[in-house]
Amino acid sequence: MSPLEGFQAENIDAVRCDRVVSVIKAGSLRVKAFQVFFGKDGSLFVSFPYLRNRTGILSASAIPANGALESQVNLEQGGKVTSHLVKYSHHPDGRAHFSQTGKIVTAIKRQSIALDTQHGHLFSLLIQGFGALDVAEPETDAPPTSKRHVINFELAESTPAIRFVGRWFDVNRMRFNAPTPTIGPMVPLIEPDGLTTRPAILIASPYANARHVLTLSCEPIPTLGPEPEIFMFYGGFDPEETMMDVTKEAGFLAFRYPISESDVVAERIGSVDYVPQKPSDAT
């Protein structure tokens, strides 16, 4: 293995607390987008409790091995409807799934990359229609604590849509352009094109066994479609060499909220909503 280029920071300063809340600020509008938190075993969780329209589709899908650089993927293939908001879980051994205790059956899942070997893109979240999210009330601005930290992402008021990108790095493999004693929690992140630099914030597990950081960045993107609201997540990917090889089927997890005619779609592909079993009548 060739040596890594650049300089290793003596200390990496990351946001470490029980729960990190990401807030979008676009003009006078401030809304909550999602949460990040960690398990004691090293698992990463991303939850989405702030979307007002709670009917969507969850999918364990795949990009076909058709040789094309771009392909359209139908989330109904490998998908199920839900009337609940979900949590994305990525465990140390690479098991990835959508869940919500007591509300959905954990049926949309797949084997992704073990977190010890993951390096780079872990998930993306695309949002159009910020008014569909819960407003960040004034108490959201309370000073950070060991329990909760709020990160504000400021955008132009006219921004039509955004993309959050989460990337996962082993701190011992992170390199920087110049020697520095301490880096973070804000860092300049070089995009995959090698040309664009984007600010990102470092987030790490508060537990003592943490040796990885999640970098979280946000960027404006063009309108996603004619719908006024789109909330779409991608994660749980196959290894990068598979995702980039157009001759191989490449799997991932995804969800999209809201969906129209959810009852019709549910009849067609089924639902993961948990239905409690009624106790049988006593004989």
GISUL-V700572 format. One record per backbone hydrogen bond with DSSP energy under -1.0 kcal/mol. CO is the residue of the C=O (numbers start at 1). NH is the residue of the N-H. If there is no record, write none. Layout:
# GISUL-V700572
{{CO:NH} {CO:NH}}
This chain:
# GISUL-V700572
{{7:176} {11:183} {15:204} {19:149} {20:36} {21:151} {22:33} {23:153} {24:31} {25:155} {26:29} {29:26} {30:136} {31:24} {34:22} {35:47} {36:20} {37:45} {39:42} {43:39} {44:90} {45:37} {46:88} {47:35} {50:134} {55:259} {56:82} {57:256} {58:80} {59:254} {61:252} {63:250} {64:66} {74:77} {76:79} {78:60} {80:58} {81:272} {82:56} {86:48} {87:99} {88:46} {89:97} {90:44} {91:94} {92:115} {94:112} {95:91} {96:110} {97:89} {99:87} {100:103} {100:104} {103:274} {105:107} {107:109} {108:98} {110:96} {114:117} {114:118} {120:168} {123:166} {124:234} {125:164} {126:232} {127:162} {128:230} {129:132} {130:133} {132:52} {134:32} {137:140} {138:141} {139:142} {146:18} {148:145} {149:21} {151:23} {153:25} {156:159} {161:221} {162:127} {163:219} {164:125} {165:217} {166:122} {166:123} {167:215} {168:120} {169:213} {170:173} {176:7} {180:10} {181:11} {183:13} {185:202} {187:200} {189:198} {191:194} {196:191} {198:189} {200:187} {201:216} {202:15} {203:214} {207:210} {211:171} {213:169} {214:203} {215:167} {216:201} {217:165} {219:163} {230:128} {231:257} {232:126} {233:255} {234:124} {235:253} {239:242} {239:243} {240:244} {245:248} {246:67} {250:63} {251:238} {252:61} {253:235} {254:59} {255:233} {256:57} {257:231} {261:265} {262:266} {263:267} {264:268} {265:269} {266:270} {270:81} {272:105}}
